[in-house]
Amino acid sequence: MTVLADAVAVWIFVLGLYGVATSRNLIHLALCLTVMQSATYVHLLVAGYKRGGTAPIFSGVPLGARTVDPIVQALTLTDIVVSVTVVALILALALDAHKLRDTIDPEELDEFRG
Amino acid sequence: MSPGTRRVVLVPALAVLAAVIGAGLADLPPFGHPHSPYGDLLNRVAVPERHTTNVVAATVFDYRGFDTLGEEFILFCAVTGVVALLRDQTEDTGQGEDEPQNDALPVVLMLAFGPCVVIAAWLAAFGYLTPGGGFQAGVVFAGVALLIYLGVGHRHFVVAARDRVTDPLEGLGAGGYVVVGLAALIAGMPFLHNLFGPGETGTFASGGSIGLLNWASAVEVAAANLLLFTHFLGAHVAPLVRGGGA
């Protein structure tokens, strides 16, 4: 089970990395980066999971109940916000590149001219 | 860089990455048995200390509230960057004609509108008691704005969601967070120290500043998303609308 949980995170990361490395389209690249970053959500939540633990929300759950780690959940939230902002910036740059060079293929954008 | 040289650079980098990930995963505690002293501590003390029942919200807006301030400004800076990049492409004055609407669409949107607003307000207002919080609420509020976009069409939407509405809202969200922090300083406490006392556990009037910070981030996230939507839509859709679908 330990192996499986970690394997899911690594698998998502590798999928995204493959996409980023082979991407021929900046929008595709931004989405692959999101996939890569999703691996960190899975990994964080796996790292904080406690067997038999419930969500760290004590409405209807008695104090002292077995709950998972709230810190990693807060970090995941931060992670998601950062991911969204980075994707937004990349997409804006992709729009700009398309306007200036009429392509969003990184191969053809190799030499940036002024 | 040619594909050949790129492969030469990539393969050793991947080997190093694989080694680092492997070494990192090998030493982790087994699944389901984490070493989380900090998390366990918060799970024990958050409810007695802050009287909020959602420990994640208490962590985000209180125990690690200063981190969240930084996060708010990451969002703020990124959105500023996007707006700066796209600004000259979005001189959209709302001219041109919208496509004629399907009659069923406004009905469906109106049915979805009410529940979505209620869900968003509930996520923000009770986020520190039940699952939810300012960030989630902000995203749902922005989703409501997209429903309106679908309903009224591009032309009316860009007029309504002008920067003079969304810019101040975004500033209000980010600035409001700082103001709550400064208020604690003025009251003679550390920056972002929880104000107003904890209240009664599990009720609306609990958690002190956490509720206010929840709303500040909800406004910030909603305005940031709305700014992104309008600028991307302006840069992409407006030429299509103006050019008659060309």
Interface residues (C-beta under 8 A of the other chain):
Chain A: M1 T2 A5 D6 V10 F13 A21 V46 A47 G48 Y49 K50 R51 G52 A55 P56 I57 F58 S59 L63 G64 T67 V68 D69 P70 I71 V72 Q73 A74 L77 T78 I80 V81 V82 V84 T85 V86 A88 L89 L91 A92 L93 L95 D96 K99 D110
Chain B: M1 L10 I21 L25 L28 P30 F31 G32 H33 P34 S36 Y38 G39 D40 L42 N43 R44 A46 V47 P48 T53 N54 V55 V56 A58 T59 V60 R64 D67 T68 E71 I74 L75 A78 V79 G81 V82 L85 L86 Q89 L129 T130 P131 G133 F135 G202 V221 L228 H231 F232 A235 H236
